[in-house]
Amino acid sequence: MQWGSVSEFFAMGGYGLYVWVSFGVTALCMFGEVLAVWRRHAAAVAESRDVS
């Protein structure tokens, strides 16, 4: 597709709302997963220090 303006790009031929919400939800889930892994790692390190 070719877009003539920035507003046409964001509209994505009428599917812009679906596309941009999908990107946002995906980015939020990816950030949440990184945060969850980081917290689980910190908890595992803390637990291993307590056991030693």
C-alpha positions in Angstrom: 0.0 0.0 0.0 1.0 3.6 -0.6 -0.2 6.4 1.6 -0.4 10.0 0.6 -0.2 11.4 4.1 0.5 10.6 7.7 -3.2 10.5 8.5 -3.8 7.9 5.7 -1.0 5.9 7.2 -2.5 5.9 10.6 -6.0 5.1 9.2 -4.6 2.0 7.4 -7.3 1.9 4.9 -10.1 1.9 7.5 -8.4 -0.8 9.7 -6.2 1.6 11.7 -8.0 1.2 15.0 -7.7 -2.6 14.9 -4.0 -2.4 13.7 -2.9 0.1 16.3 -4.8 -1.4 19.2 -3.3 -4.8 18.3 0.2 -3.3 18.3 -0.4 -1.6 21.6 -1.8 -4.8 23.3 1.1 -6.8 21.9 3.7 -4.3 23.2 1.9 -4.2 26.6 2.0 -8.0 26.8 5.7 -8.2 25.8 6.5 -5.6 28.5 4.5 -7.5 31.1 6.3 -10.7 30.3 9.7 -9.1 30.6 8.7 -7.6 33.9 7.3 -10.9 35.2 10.5 -12.7 34.2 12.6 -10.1 35.9 10.6 -10.4 39.1 10.8 -14.2 39.0 14.5 -14.1 38.5 15.0 -11.7 41.4 12.9 -13.9 43.6 14.9 -17.0 42.6 18.2 -15.2 43.3 16.9 -14.0 46.7 15.7 -17.5 47.6 19.0 -19.1 46.6 20.8 -16.6 48.8 18.5 -17.5 51.8 19.2 -21.2 51.4 23.0 -20.9 51.3 
